[in-house]
């Protein structure tokens, strides 16, 4: 599935909008896992950073939370739906862009999260190896 190319809305916003709709409609229920950034990357043919940005939008809105090494999950209970859709009250094409500092910190947080996920995988492999050694 590919995203529409004839819009001025950034791809990460389009993906976040679709995921938000799936969550609000109940197709992804509270407590359920949200597709990973890699799943979103493959499904929408987007860069991993774009997928991570879409997930970050939903985290910032309080719709999902992240558990390192496990993934992203829909919050339970869902926060009340906002009266205004995201970006309402802003003139079209004049959305306030996140500051450079925010973007840099978000990228660094994503990189750290990826490293923590890698380390958790290594620790899990080490634990299973240690268990096998104890049984031998």
Secondary structure, 3 states (H helix, E strand, C coil): CCCCCCCCCCHHHHHHHHHHHHHHCCCCCCCCEECCHHHHHHHHCCCHHHHHHHHHHHHHCCCEEEECCCEEEECCCCCCCCCCCCCCCCCCCCCCCCCHHHHHHHHHHHHHHHHHHHHHHHHHHHHHHHHHHHHC
